Amino acid sequence: MKIIVFHSIICLFFLLLGSSCTKNQAETTIQTNANENVALNKNKIESNEDDTAQKMLYYAALGDSYTLGTGISEEESFPNQLQTSLAVQLNTRINLEILAVNGWRTDNLLSNFQELDRDSYDLITLLIGVNNQFQGLDYEKFTMEFSELVEHSINLANNKPERVILISIPDYTYSSLGSVYASDEDSSEIDKCNGFIATIAEQTGCQFADFTDISRKGLEKPEYIAPDGLHLSALAYEEFVSRIQPMAYSELAD
C-alpha cells in the first residue's frame, strides 16, 4: 500500500510541473500543450471613451507555469499583480499579454514567439528554465536558447534592454510536494542556471530580479505555496512584485 501511495504522489508531481511519470511521456505531454493549447492569456485594460488621450503601455510576460500562475487564480499571478500596481502608480492603462504554458521549456517558448500580438512592448519579463532543469536537459542547450530568448526580448522592447527584466528560476524543491521528489543536485543546478541568467543580464544591460530566495521560503512558510503543493501562492508573488515593481516603474516613468 505504501508503494502505491508513493507512486501516486510522484505521478501527481510530474503532472503538476507539466510532466508525467516518464521523461518521454513528459516531453510528449508538454509538446502537445505547446502545439494545441498555447496559453496566450490577454488581459487588457480597455480604453475609456472619456479619456482617449491617456497613454497605453504594453507589457508582455513570457515564461512557464510560474508566469501563468498555475495553482492560483489569474488575478493572483505575478504579471497581473504587477500590471495592477504599475497602472495605479503610473496613472495609466497597461495592456498585459501573457505567453506561457505549464511545463514549457526554453525551446517551447522560442517556438511560439510568433503568437505574440505585437512587434514591440514597453516592458517584458522573462521567467523560463525550470522545466529544462527538472527534465535533466543539457545545460549548454539551455544557455544557448535562453540567450536567444533574451535577444528576441530586447528586440521586442524596441532595443531597450533596461526594459527587459530577467527573472531567476524558482526552486520547486522547497515546496511540500517538490521536497518529496527532490534530489541533492536540484538546488545546485537551479543556482547554476540562475548564475547564467544574472550574467547575461549584466552583459546585455537587462535588469535581473531574484525570485529564487522567495521560493525557498516555501517549507518554513507554507502560506507561500499554492494549494497544489508545488507552485507558489499569491502571497509569494505579492512579495516578488514588491521587489520587481520599482525596477519596472523606474523605466516606464521616464
Buried (B, 14 or more C-beta within 10 A) or exposed (E): EEEEEEEEEBBBBBBBBBBBBEBEEBBEBBBEBBEEEBBEBEBBBEEEEEEEEEEEBBBBBBBBBBBBBBBBEEEBBBBBBBBBBBBEBBEBBBBBBBBBBBBBBBBBBBBBBEEBEEEBBBBBBBBBBBBBBBBEBEBEEBBEBBBBBBEBBBEBBEEBBBBBBBBBBBBBBBBEBBBBBBEEEBBEBBEBBBEBBBEBBEEBEBBBBBBBEBBBBBBEBEEBBBEBBBBBBBBBBBBBBEEBBEBBBEBBEE
